[in-house]
Amino acid sequence: MATFLSTPIILSSKPSSFLLNFRNPTSKTLFLPSNSRPKTPILKKRMPTQIQASTPDLDPGLLQQAVQLVQSSPPTWHSALLSNAVIFLLGSPILVSGLSLSGIAAAFLLGTLTWRAFGPSGFLLVATYFVIGTAATKVKMAQKEAQGVAEKREGRRGPGSVIGSSAAGCVCALLSIYGIGGEAFARLWGLGFVASFSTKLSDTVSSEIGKAYGKTTYLVTTFKIVPRGTEGAVSVEGTLAGVLASILLASIGCLMGQIHVSEVIICVVASQIANVGESIIGAALQEKEGFRWLNNDIVNVINISMGSILAVLMQQLILQSWRT
């Protein structure tokens, strides 16, 4: 009995039976149930609390109403304003490269009026005109600046240029909005709209490409060789580029359903006649004594008005008589 008590006792968590450790006869192992073990407190690591910023949920109903408003057919003033606000916000990097801040404001009014009158297709036509015209203006800008024939503000146009380039198109848009002439004249206003921007794009491209690549520049009234950038001067390279630009924009108007295929030819012919007329005015009158008021913006208004009116008259006098 004394020997047993003097033997060390080892507590174990093995199965709860009282067994002897035969590998070491000098010690006896006492197996206790696992639930009788002394428990060591477990320290749990506290994870840092992440604060998530709460974001407002978009109302699906409100978003659906906005989409339906943009897709309104026929377009409304509300849809025109909303569409232009979104497009101008997303396209601001492109806009600031070609327009001054006041020019952007004028372009916003033009875009809203265009969307209201002719919907997304009309807006896309004007946007195409702006992109191509801006690209042509930027061609060889350093060379143009060195020669003193570049547009001011590195080609960024102001409100006067925007209004001068779109006045005829805005008139056609207003005539279409208020239904002047009824359904019979609705397509005529669309034709005048396309023709006005085809005329202006042709004028811009021919002028800018002529200043950049024109080898020989002639004064349209006398055919004398004059320096690049002279008012009323033309070049072969610039004229060909202007014709191609007019064909391109009129074809886009046809693809979007604003004009017929036969009216593409009318737009191109009208634009070239108007551009020749503008060159004659520039050479004979612009910046001459008694005509100081005849600046470039006013000449632009005359140019695009001629292109728009000629296209409408040609459609009525030639196409209508040919169809009948």
Secondary structure, 3 states (H helix, E strand, C coil): CHHHHHCCEEEECCCCCECCCCCCCCCEEEECCHHHCCCCCCCCCCCCCCCCCCCCCCCHHHHHHHHHHHCCCCCCHHHHHHHHHHHHHHCHHHHHHHECHHHHHHHHHHHHHHHHHHHHHHHHHHHHHHHHHHHHHHCCHHHHHHHCCCCHHHHCECHHHHHHHHHHHHHHHHHHHCCCCCHHHHHHHHHHHHHHHHHHHHHHHHHHHHHHHCCCCEECCCCCECCCCCCCEECHHHHHHHHHHHHHHHHHHHHCCCCCHHHHHHHHHHHHHHHHHHHHHHHHCCCCCCCCCCCHHHHHHHHHHHHHHHHHHHHHHHHHHHHC
